[in-house]
Amino acid sequence: MVPGNDTQNSGFLLQGLSVEPELQPFISGIFLSMYLITVFGNLLIILAVSSDSHLHTPMYFFISNLSFVDICFTTTTILKMLINIQTQNKAISYGGCITQMYFYILFAALDDFLLTVMAYDRFLAICRPLHYTVIMNPRLCGLLVLVCWLISALLSLLESLLVLQLSFCTDLEIPHFFCEIKQVVQLACCDTFLNDIIMYFTAVLLGGGPLAGILYSYSKIVFSIRGISSPQGKYKAFSTCVSHLLVVFLYYCSSLGVYLSSAATHSSHSSATASVMYTVVTPMLNPFIYSLRNKDIKRALKVLQKCP
């Protein structure tokens, strides 16, 4: 194949997590189960929040948005792999690959920004309790989510458009279970300097910026909680942050694990295996984290169960 736009006609091949045929049914069963648990669990959170008027607060509004994004994120990365295993066809079209890449970056960035907004919400609730309801009004909540969508969409569009400018050679096999941008760019047979710069810039923006905001918010929260004289008051204030802290910990540790495994082994398959943590496992665990320790969510879920 001559370098150029021939890739638009031939597409790519997704190697998946394993090339062993005998492992494919097992992988398909495991990932289908995790996908269904993710979708069902996050849908329950969305239904519980939307059906219970007591949960119509900023914190639960952001949680329901995070659940929606997690469903979309997992669907973007996992569904194509499940279809490929069932049809025994590893091919993905050029347009399909670019589309999957766009939505993968979009929802990954949204996850990041929403977690930051949720940290800001907890900061206001604990450090500015008297002004919380005035500041975090429905208009501001909607505006914050809209800004998250706009920034994520623009970053995703920029990276996807830059990939569209690349020419690809004869090796069109992606050693991953979805069109991860770094793996796709590495297949190009032209200069990718601009793509690499934008990728690193986006990684710093999505990793450093939101994380700095989260750490700043929680540093203020810790100082504020230390100033509470009552042990019960301290426990109540901190308990509202535990679920969010666990999700943040899972998200950033899994993302860091992917980076470290890729840097240490230089193996694309190791990176693909590690990326399962933040593309599948973390979205699957989020509903359990937010419901198991939350009496309001539990109550709303019980009400849903009683509905005919």
N, C-alpha and C positions, 0 to 999 in steps of 0.2 A: 504494500500500500504506500502510495506517495504521500508525504506529509502535506496536510492541507485540510480541506473540509470534508474528506471522505468519511470521517467519523460520524458525520451527521446522517449518513446512509447506513452505516454498519452498527453503530452503537458500541456498548461496552459489555464486558462479562464480569459479573459479580461472583467472586470465588466463594464467598460466604465464610463461615467459621471453620469448616472442615471440608476437605476434598474426598474424604472416605465415604463411599456410597452407603455402607452399612450403618453409619452414624446419622444419616439424614432423617430417618423416621424419628429417632430419639430427639434430635435437635428440634424438629418440627413440633413434636408433642410438647416439649418443655416450653418452647417460645410461644406456642399457641395458648397454652395454659396461662403463662405470665401475661400475655397480651389481653386475654379475656378478663383476668383478674384486675389488670390495670384499668381497662375501659369500664368494667362494672363498678369497681371501687370508686373511681373518680366521678362517674355518673351519679352514684349515690350521694356523694358529697354535694354535687351541684343541685340535685333534687332536694336534698335536705335543707340547704341554705335558701333556695328559692321558695320552698313551701312553708317555711316557718318564719313568721314575722319577727320573732325574737332574734333571729340570726341576720336580720337586715341591718348589719352594722359594717363599718369599714373593714374590720379584720376578716369577717366572713365573706365579704364581697371580694376581697383580694384572694382568699383561699379558693373560692369557687372559680375565679379566673385562672388561678394556677392549676386547678384540676382540669379545666378545659384545655389549657395549653399542654398539659402532660398527656392527655388523650391524643391530641393532634401530633405531638412530638413522637410518641411511641408508634402511632399509626404510620407516620412518615417513614420511619426507619425499619420497622419490623414487617409490615404487611407485604411489601414486595419480596422480602426474603422468604416468607411463608408460601407465597404464590410460586416463587421459583422452585422451591423444594417440591411442592405438590405437582407441578408441571414438568419437573426435571429439566428445566430450561433456565440457565444462568444469565441469559441476555437481558439487557435493559437498553432501551433506545437512547439516542443522544439527547433528544428533548426530554425524555423521562428522567434521565440522569441529572440534567441541569435543573429540572423542576424539583426533583427530590432534594438536591443540594440546596436550592433556594429555601424550601420549607424547613429543612433541617437546621440551617443557620438561623432562620426566622424564629422558630420555636425554642431553640437553645438560648438565643439572646433574650427572648421574652421571659423564659424561666429565670435567667440571671437578673433582669431588671425588676421583675415582680418580687423576687426575694428581697431586693434592696428596698423597694417601696413598702413591703411588709415590715421590714426592720424600722423604717421611718415611722410607720404607723404605731409600732410598739413604743418607740422613743417618745412620741407625742402623748400616748395614752398613759405612760408611767411618769415621764418628766414634766409634762404640761397637762395634767389631768383636768384642771379648771377650764382650759381653753380647747381641750381636745375636740369636743363636739362642734365647736364653732369653726375650728381650723379644718378638721376632716369632715367637711360637709359633702353631700352626694356629688355636688358639682366638681369639687377638687378630686374626689376619688375617681370619678369618670375621666377627668382630665389627665390624671396620673397614668391610668391604664392606657389611654389614647396615646400619650407621649411614648410610653413603652412600646406600643405597636408601631408607631411611626419611626422611631429610631431603629428598631429591630428590622423593619421592612426595608429601610434605606440601606443599612449595613449589608443585609442579605442581597439586595438588588445590586449593590456595588460589586460585591464579590462574584456574584453569578455572571454579571455582564463582563467582568474581566476574564472569567473562564471561557466565555463564548468567543473571545478574541484569540484563543490558543489554537494551535495546530497539533494534531496527534499523529503518532507514528503507528507502526504495525502492532506493537504490544498494547492491547486494549483491555487487558485483564486487571481488574481492580481487586487487590487482596483484602477485601472487606465485605461486609454483608449489606452495605448501602454505599451510596456515592458520597463518601467523605471527601471534602474539598481538597485536603492535603494530598490524598492518594490520587485523585484525578489530576491535579496539577503536576504531580511527579511523572505522569505518563506523557506529558507534552514534549514535543521535540523542537521547541523554540524557546526563546528567552523568557523565563518566568520571574525575572527579578521584581517587576512591579507587583505581580501576584503575591510573591513571598513577602514583600514589604507590607502590603495591605493585610495579608493574613496575620502577620505578627502584630501589626497595629491594632487589628480587631481583637486579637487574643488579649493584648494588654488592656484594651478598652473594656472588654467584657469581663476579664479576670480581675484586673487591678482596680478599676473605678468602682464597680459595685461592691467588691469586697471591702474596699476602704470605707465606703459609706456604711456598710453593715457593721464593721468593726468600730467605727466612730459612734454609731447609734448605740451599740451595746456597751461601749465604754461609759457613755453618759447614763445608760440605764443602770449599770452596776453602781456607779457613784450615787445615783438617786435612790436605789434600793438600800444601800448602806446607811442612808440618812433616815430610813424608816425605823422608828423605835420598836414597834410591835413585831414580834416574830411571825404572828399570823399575817400581818400586813406584808412583810417581806416575802413570805411563802406565796401569798396570793398574787403579788406583783410578778414574782419570778415564774410562777406556774403558767402565766399567760404567754411567756416567751419560750418555754421548753420545746414545744412542738416545732416552732419556727427554727430554733437553734439546731434541732436534730436534722431537719430538712436541709438547712444550709450546710451543716457538717457533711451529710451524705453527698450533696451535690458537688461541693468543692473538693472533697477528698477523692471522689470517684473521677472527677475531671483531672485532678493532679495525678492520680494513679495512671490514667491513660497517658499523660505526658511523660511521666517517669518511666513507664514500661516501654514506651516507644523510644525514648532517649537512651535507655540502658541496654536494650536488646537489639535495637535497630531492626526489629522484626515487625512487619506489617500485620502478620497474623496475631502476634501478641497484643498489638495495639487494638486490633479488632475485638479480641476476646475481652480486653480490659474495658473497652467502650460499652460493653453490655451493661456495665454497672450504672452508667448515667443515662443510657438510652432506654433501658428496660427496668432494671431493678429499682432505681430511685423513684421513677414515676409510679411503680407498682406499690412501693412502701408508703408513699405520701398519704394516701387515704387512711391507712392503718395508724400512722403517726398522729394525724389530726383528729381521729375519731376515738382511739383507745383511751386517751387522757383527757378527753373533752366531754364534759357532761351535757353541754348544750347540743353538740352534734349527736350524741347517743340518744338524747330525748327526741330530737327531730327524726332520727332513723327509726325509733320505735313507733312514732306517729305514722311514718310512711308505711311500716309493716301492717299497721291496723287498717290502713285505707283499703277499700274493696278494689 
